[in-house]
Amino acid sequence: MPSTHANRPQRRAVADWLSAAASHRQRTHEEWRKQGIALIQCGPLFSAVRIPADLVWSAAGSTDAETVARLLADTLRGGVFAQAAGRRYYALVEPDAGRHSRETDAEVLGAGTYLGVPAVDRTAAGTAAFWVVPVVRPGALCAARDVAELVAAGRAALVRSLSSGGDGGE
């Protein structure tokens, strides 16, 4: 899999870009430094699509972290992070994605929604929130169409698995 990790200046540029959506940029950087996660408001820079993990795992045909990361990097080509406790993935998409969404399994978090975004260097699974596919440059978002196709593929695989008696993602 090609490297999705940015170098230090790129990470700094991405952090600055993400924090531009926060009401207090300085505080956002401080929260990332101290807690590894900061609340950032969706809106003018990006929206996010919250995808249940079982749909992602079904689309990948696996719960293996490397397999899932490869699928997300190859199909979405934009920043995706996971929140371990909630078993959800968040794909960053263009700000107006919510106006075009017809998804029922995934929720578009648009303008005014606050989202706990991990620090750009937080890529290790096992933390509360971490980047599965880090944002490699400011504005590098997933296409909402690609996210919808991934969700549809996951839904179809999950339905097939459940109807054949499987568990949907292992």
Phi, psi and omega in degrees: 000135178295149181295134177248010181265131181273159175283175185303310179298323178293317178300319179296317179297319178294316179300317179296319179296311179299316183291343176296339178276349181275155179287333179227095184303314182301315180295322179300313178297322178295316178296318177299316182294317185275319189247343182083359182210148179216148176280126179230141182272128172291153179159249190290333183265325183196161166243177177223147174250120178271119185241125177299140183301324182298329177289319178294314181297322178294319178297322180281341184071021185193156171256001179298126185303318181292321178296316180295315180299319179296315178300312182295319179295317183287324186265327185260331175051035177206180184291131177222130174235162180240149170245110188300315184296321182273354182051051179227154174245148180233117177259125178280128184230174180300150186303328183266015184300327182297331181289340184250002186278136174237011183289142175251338182270341181235145183248130176275126178258107186254202185311131177091349179275133176266139186228133176281104185257128180289156174301149187296338180265005181270094185238006182269126175298155180101346174269166184303320177214139182206154179280121173279317174233101181296151173288125186266343177201154179306133177084000180282095184250160173282146174281130181304325178299318180293321178296316179299320178294321177297315179298317179297318178296319178296317179299313181297317179294321179295317178298315178300315182295316180293323180287339177262004177090008179278183181255359170093357181189007182252000000 
